[in-house]
């Protein structure tokens, strides 16, 4: 399935008087990795957070326009935000495991969704850890605190935790920016594996990472999308001079 | 990183331009050695080919370093790819200048025959194309590059006409078979110079317009391949 998964039309977002996103309209395809690039403060993380309504928690935020996921406007007043965030998981820049065991971290989502049976939870934890390519490293220490793992392992436990509730979309906000090259490579390999069943949207400041992992790429500047195209095209023949200048390190 | 990359690209362009000037001079001297029967000039061309080869290696290494250290994209990436391809063409053109010089000795005393079969006309045209090839890179001039591609067709046509003139000479006079055989090799070399200059023109179009047009002779009606 590679048809449009997320449809965004005329999206505007204001933090009080600050117009942070300006008339953003793009379609994001399913089972693809879409990267969002741009200098700090350009609106890419704000945009990412609109996709699972995380900006709702911020005071004075005004959001206008449409964001449809599978044809459903996620800002419709009938939408259950908890269900939305189950469907649209998120991984942050800094790994944020709960101060609990590895098992409890991964089992957290299914547990709060009402799953109690231990054997079912064990099955989900193993499956999620395998999907997050962390199982072999934690299978003998499931009861150890997740805080004791390395940064790269913690981040993959967080991915396993997100996968445990079976999301359809995974939002990743600079998921490897604090990791060493080997851990980064593991996360990137994992993304390739996950996109077979998931749609991934990733914010990254690392141009090479955007070029390596993503199928499509959106370049944000001052709240606007300057260019949105296949990544291979953007990094070989950008249409816009601003894109050319940004991706080649001439500003930002 | 940006300033570092800019400086590296400027230095790379300068090396290509210097190599281009050297190769152009080698071609000029090679052709003069032929028409003037000047074997000293021919020796100079042969001995200076080492300088061309040194540029070839320097440019290859420079491109490798820029790739490894800066991971260039978009225009910068195309510039380095073009530099690599142009470097290769210039190096081959240097070798061809040597091949032409090597014909000076066996064709000593046959300058009138060379003119009769229009080799002077062909070499004049090709020298112009070579100059234009280097200029279109120096000035990033895609329009000039397109003109070169069309001029190469003229050289190919002239090549065929000269072939007929040479074979006629050989048929008419058995004593002309050996010098004419050398001229056949010579015109093949001169024609190849035009082909390499055309390759440079195609690289410049790739650099400026991001279009890959090689293997086509019709730059205005090309479908864009990316």
Interface residues (C-beta under 8 A of the other chain):
Chain A: X207 X208 X211 X233 X235 X236 X237 X238 X243 X244 X247 X248 X249 X250 X251
Chain B: X1 X2 X5 X71 X72 X73 X74 X75 X76 X77 X78 X210 X226
